[in-house]
Amino acid sequence: MKILFLSNEFPNSLKPGKGTFNYSMIQALSKLHQTHVVSPVSWMDELSHYIQNKARLNREWLSVDNTNFFSVEYPRFYYIPKLLRQYHGQFLHWSIKHKIHKAISKFQPDIILSYWLHPDGEVAVKAAREHGIPVVVMTGGSDILLLTKNHRRKRAIKSVLEQADGVITVSNDIMKAVKNLDIHPEKINIVYRGVDQNLFTPGNQQEARQRLGLPQDRKIIVSVGRLEPVKGHSVLLDACLKISKQGPPFTCYVLGNGSLETALKQKTKEYGLGEFFQLTGSQQQSRLADWYRAADVIVLPSLSEGIPNVLLEAISCGKNFVASHVGGIPEIADPCCDQLVTPDNSEELADAICDMFESPVQNEKRIFKPSSWKESAVQLSQILSDCSTQFASGLITKQKTRPSDQRKKRNTQQQT
């Protein structure tokens, strides 16, 4: 089976750390099936990077870990910044339709797989219909949980889900959110993301700290995630202020980049937390395992989540975590090991972190164990294969009703 994967959430030369979970998924999937990736890159990202670094997007770039199991192309995505987001599907379609047509004509995929429901999923559905091939869309959390709060984007996302031949979610919580949009339950599947179990393994804490140049004589908090409002780092900063006044000596290392970097730095200085709260930027996957091993506790104070890769990786490294009680996190948390807190509550977060400082690690008692990417890819492969078979036999079309068909039906009823 040939698979065409369409998503903007994929590493590129401007943002090598973007969508690494999709890279790992496609790398594992491509060992089972021939795979081609089309990953649109924002023209604003290209312009910003050129202004700051005097360097252009390298469209021939591939991760150094690539083992030639798949090919990638990076078309440019044009849109109006901060406006008309409900039309980004149309903008993306206009931007890359010739690239998609050429890729499909040359590669001849048996199925299209897309990650991120809007705008990527909308374009994937259009391309699949134009070329008469099945399409499966994946949702990882924010698209179905946050974007649908906007009425117009919710309508666009619902249309994508209705027209897709299959839907893949990464948690039970997200599956329920999809079902709440009245999507046919038989075409919804759950596939938990995998973990690189060769990289993310338990290890000696002191040795990890030594390799990273971290202090041995204080508690260490590690939080991994984009510096964006939804990740709750401002709540973590407030919690660290409380801990600094009553807890043991500690340092919280926040690994990631994003729009809140300047604001967080300013607030850290205002609070006088320079030695307690440090922004260390994005880290290579090869170094993340040592960050987990070095930590006394992993903290994820997000306001919304699916199943976070960060926590799957932390569990694989033998670590306990404190995280917000949101999304699919309760599905992987263990009451013997982890603590869940109310989102956007710095007092509760601080208390949970302090409790974790005093609690012995009991990771060996965990009930939930993350899958490997190979295991995840096998599940995904079976779903795509079944979808392709059903599409070829004509079974899927009976389960779908396109918006255009609904309009035709309403018009007919009105005329009669």
Beta strands, then each sheet from edge to edge (+ up, - down):
strand 1: 2-6
strand 2: 34-38
strand 3: 41-42
strand 4: 70-73
strand 5: 76-77
strand 6: 111-115
strand 7: 135-139
strand 8: 166-169
strand 9: 188-190
strand 10: 194-195
strand 11: 219-224
strand 12: 250-255
strand 13: 277-279
strand 14: 297-300
strand 15: 321-324
strand 16: 339-341
strand 17: 371-372
sheet 1: 4+ 2+ 1+ 6+ 7+ 8+ 9+
sheet 2: 3+ 5+
sheet 3: 10+ 17+
sheet 4: 13+ 12+ 11+ 14+ 15+ 16+
end
